[in-house]
Structures are given as structure tokens and as C-alpha cells.
Amino acid sequence: MDRKRMAALWSVLLLIFMQTVCVSADASVVDPEDSYISLGADLTEAEKSIVLGIFGLEEADLGAYRLTSVTNQEEHQYLDDHLDRGIIGDRALSSVMVTSREEGYGIHVTTQNISYCTIGMYQNALSTAGVRDVDIVVAGPFSISGTAALIGAIKSYEGLTGETIDSGQIDAANRELAVASRLGQVLDDPARAEQLISMVKNEVITNDHTQGEVSAIIDQTASEMQVDLTQEDKQKILDLMDEVQDLDLDIDDLKQQVTAVYSRLQDVGLSVEKEQAKGFLDRLWEKFENFIVALF
């Protein structure tokens, strides 16, 4: 055998070896004892098979996993106050696999067949709910909104950790996902909607503000991001922030859990560290001073 053929053979053997190692590594990482699965209660057997395939599982594997489900009634219970009933639908299909990770790992989300919510929206809402250090796969059997997946993720997290998440945090998280996803549709730019909500929430958590100041923060942030908000959308954000202010959230903890989201905020020129070091009123005064200097 000539050298070229020998080299090609070794390349193929090396590739097969690496794939085998990767598969073995993946299998060892996801221990059924470390995972919890929530399935949409209205999945047909065919749809369930598709969802399990996305999780890398088959029906026969489910016996090793702890399971829960989300019904359409639960979806409407948690989301009717925040979303149009048509978006929620009449079948519970959103499914979630939650896997615990080591402390400091953060919240990592992947999605498949989810059309309405971004990964960052899920991460932000989950951090508001108090979820920590997990891998989460959100899946639908075909393209679905995915708004109800948050309910399954929270139920799975509670089952996995034994913790009970406060009802106020659950409502705030569902409201946050609903407000962000709706704004993403209105703007036709989910990423910008995600960033705007994150930036306002960052300021509200970092510093105490009156409702009037929060209203001004929303206006200022929208202006800086060149986003035109309707009065209805602004009110939805304001209502969300009223609820967020009542929660005992820590900005450093949130930054650790959703590192990618806060990194993107810095990428668009909105420095989180700068925002933390300088209060909103200080920034407003600085803009006023700059305006006076430019005027004279």
C-alpha cells in the first residue's frame, strides 16, 4: 500500500476513534440520575418519538429517567394573563430535558423547532425564576411557539433539585418570557427585544427606583438601542419591572448564570459594569451636561 493510501486509512481510523470517544463522553455526561424530562401532555406517539429523538433518547430509555408533564390547562393557568390564547394554543406540546451541572456552570439552553422564543429569552426568564447551573434542551415535534416550555423547565428543575420555586418568581419568569417574545415579534428582531429587556432588568435589579424612574429608564434604554416602543409595549415592560423589583434577585448571580446574554449586551456597546457603577440619574445628568456644553 502506498503512502497516500496509508495516510488516508489512518485518517479514517482516527476519525472513527474520535467519534467513538465523543459518543462515549456524551453518554457519560448525561446520567439519567442527573436529568429530568417534561413532556407535553398532548403529544401523539409519533410526536413523542420525534421529541425523544431530539433528546437523544428512545421510548425504551425513559424508564431510567424521572418524568413529568405539562398540560394545556397548566399552560393557560400560567400564561393567559400574559399572552393571547391563540399563541398558547389548545395542545400541550413543548417538551424539556433538564440536566444538572456543577456549581458555576450557568444556564445553557438549546432549542429545536421553537419559533417564538430565543435562547436568551429562556435563559433570562429561567434566571429570574431562580434556576441555576443546568443544561436545558427545549424541543417541539414541529415548529411551535415554545412559550409553555418554561413551565416544564421549572417543574423539571424542582423535581431534579428538590427545591420549590416561589410562585412570585414563577409568575415573573413567565411574564418576562411573554413580554420579551411578544416584543421580539413586534420589532421583528427577537435579539434586540431580548437585549432591551435584559438591560432594563439589569438597572432595576442593581439600583432602587421609583416607578417614574423605571419608566424613564425604559425610555432611555429604548432610545439608546434605537427601538420605538408603543405605549402598550412600554406598559408591559413597566409591569414586568414592578414585579421584578419585588424579587430578591442578585445581579452578580444573574450575570454568572447567563454569561452569554450579558456578553452580548457589552458587544452592542451597553457595558454592564459601567451601568452598575453609575446610577441612571447620574447618566441622565451627564447627558444634560453634555448637551449644555454642546449648546455653548
N, C-alpha and C positions, 0 to 999 in steps of 0.2 A: 504493500500500500504506500503511495507517495505521500510526501509531507503535507500537501494541501488537504488530501482526504483524511489523513490522520488528525490534522488540526481541526477540520470540520467535525469529525467524530467526537473529539474531546470537547468541542464547544457544545454539541448536542447533549453529551453525557453530563456536562457541568450544568447546563440549563435544567435538565431533568432533576438533578440533585438539588439545585437551588429551589425549584418548585416544590419538591418533596419536603424540604426543610421548612419552607414558608407555610405549607399546609399544616405540617405538624405543629409549628409555632402557633398558628392561628387557633388550632384545635385546643392547645394547652392554655391559651389566654382566656378563652371563653368557657369557663367551667359552669355547668348548669347551676351549681350552688351559688354562683355569683350573679346569676341573671334571673330576671323576672319578665314575663311576657303578658301583655294585654292585647286581646284580640277583639275586634269589632264584633258585637253580638249578632249582627245580621249578615255576616259573610256566608256565602254559599260554600259548599265543599270545594268547588273549583277555585273560587276566590281565595279561600283559606290556603289552598295549596300554593297559590302564587305568592301570597304574603309570607308564608313559611319559607319559600324558596329565597325570597329577599333576605330573610334572616339567616339563610344558610342551613335550614332545617327541613326535615320531612315530618309527616304526621307521626311516624313511629318514634321520633326523637322527643316528642312532647312529654312523654311520661317522666322524663328526667328533670323537667323544668316546672317551676311554680307558675301558675297561670291565674289570670283574672280576665274580666271582660268589661266592656263599656257598652251600655245600651243606648238606644236613641233617646229614651226618656231622660237618662242622665245628661246626654248632650244638651238637650233643651233646658234642663234644670240649671245647668251652669252657664249656658251661653245665650239664652233667649233675651236677657237684659242687655246684651252687648252686640248681637248680630241679628241680621234678618233671618227669619226662619228658613227661607229658601236656600241660604248658604249652608245652614246646618243640615238640611235635608231630612229625609224620613227613614234612613237606614244608617245604622252604626257600622262603619267600615274601617275607620282609622285604627291602625294596629301599631304597637310599640314593643320594642325589646330594650330593656334597661339592664346594663351590666355595671356593677360597682367596680371602681378603680381605687388606687391608693390615694391617700390624702395629698392634696395639692395638684391633682391631675386636672381638675376643672371639669366643665361640662362640654362634652363633644357630641355633636349631633350630625347624623347623616340622614338624608331623606330620599325616598324613591316614590314616584307617582304622586307627589304633593305639589299642587298648583297655586295655592293661595298664601302659604306661609313660608318665609325664608328660614334658613338655618339659624341666622342671627336672631330672628324673632322668637324662635323656640328657646334659644339659649337665654335671651334676656328674660323671658317670661318664667322659665324654669328657675333662674337665679332669684327672681322676685318671690317665687313660691318656697324658696329655701332648699332646693335640690342642690346636691354637692357631689362632685367627683364621680362622674358616670360617663359611660358611652351609651348613647341612645340612638336607635335606628327607628325612624318613623316611616311607615310603609302603607301604601294603598294597593288594592288589586288592579286598579287602573287610575287614571288621573282624577284625584279628589281634592277638596279644599284642604283637608288636614287640620281644620280648626279644633276638632274634638280630640285630636291626638294628645293634647296637653293633659286632658283628664286621665287618659290611660297611662301616660308617663308618670303622673303624680301617684296614681293608685299603685302602679308597679314599684315606684320608689318607696312608698310606705310599706308595701309588702316585703321588699328587699331589705330594708333597714330596720323595720320595726318602729319607725318614727310615725307620729301623727302630725301632719302638716295643718297648721292653723287655718280655719275656714276663711279668715280675712285675707291671708296670703294667697289661698287658692282663688278667691274671687278676684283679687288684684291681678294675679297672673293671667287668668282667663280674660279679664278686661284688657290687659296690656297686649296680649296676642291679638285680640279682636280689633283694638284701636289701630295697632301697627299694620295689621294685614289689610284692614279697610283703607287706611291712608295710602298704603302701597298701591292699591288698585286705583284710587282716585288720582294719584300722582303719576300712575303708570311707571313707577320707579320704586319697587319694594326696598332696594338697598338704601335709598335716600330717606324713605319713611322710617326704616329701622334706625338709621343714624340720628335722625331728628329726635325720635322718642328716647333713644339712649342718652343723647346729650342733655335733654331737659331733665330726665330722671337723675342723671349724674349731679346736676346742680341742685336739684330738690333734696337729694339724699345728703349731699355734702354740707349744705347750709340751711338754716331755718328761714322760711319765707312766709309772708302773708299771702293770701290768695291773689291780691292785686299784684304783688311782686312776681308770683308764679305766672300770672297772665302776661306780664311784661317780659319775663324770661322766654316764654313761648314765642312771643312776637319777635324778640331779638334773635333767638336761635333760628327761626324760620327765615328772617331777613338775611342772616349770615350765610345760610345754606341756600338762599335764593329759592325758597319754597313759598308759594302763595296758598295760604290756608283759608278755607271758608270759615265762617263763624261757627258752623256746626262741628267741623273737624277740630277747631280750636277748643270748643267747649268739651268735646270728648277727651282731648288730651288733658285739659284742666281737671275734669272729673277724675281721670286716672291718677293724676299727680296728687289730688286731695287724698285719694285712697293710699297711695304710696307713702305719703308723709306720715300716715298713721302707723306704718310698719317700722319695726326696729331693724332696718337694713344698714349694713356697713359697706361703704364704698370700696374699701380695700378688699374686702371679701368678694364683692361682685367683680372687681377687676381681675382677681385671681381665677374666678370661675369662668369668666367669659373674656379671656385674654384677646381672642381674635377680634371680637367686637370693638373693644377699646383701642386695639391697634389700628383698626380701620378708621376710627374717629380721628386719630392722630394723622393718618395718611391723608385725610381730607382737610387738614390744617386746623383742626379743633383739638388743641392739646389738652388732655385730661388733667395733666399735672398743673398746667397753667390755670385751668378753670378751678381746681381745688385751692390753689394758693391765693386766688383773687376772687373775692365775692362779686356777685352780679352787680350790686350798686357801685362798687369800685370800678368795674369795667364800664358801666354806664357813664360815670363821672369822667373817666379817661376819654371816652368818645366825645363828651361835651367839651372837654379841654382842647382836644384836637380840632374840633370844629371852630372854637374861638380863635385858636392860633391861625388856622387857615383863613378865617374871616378877616383878620387884621394883618 
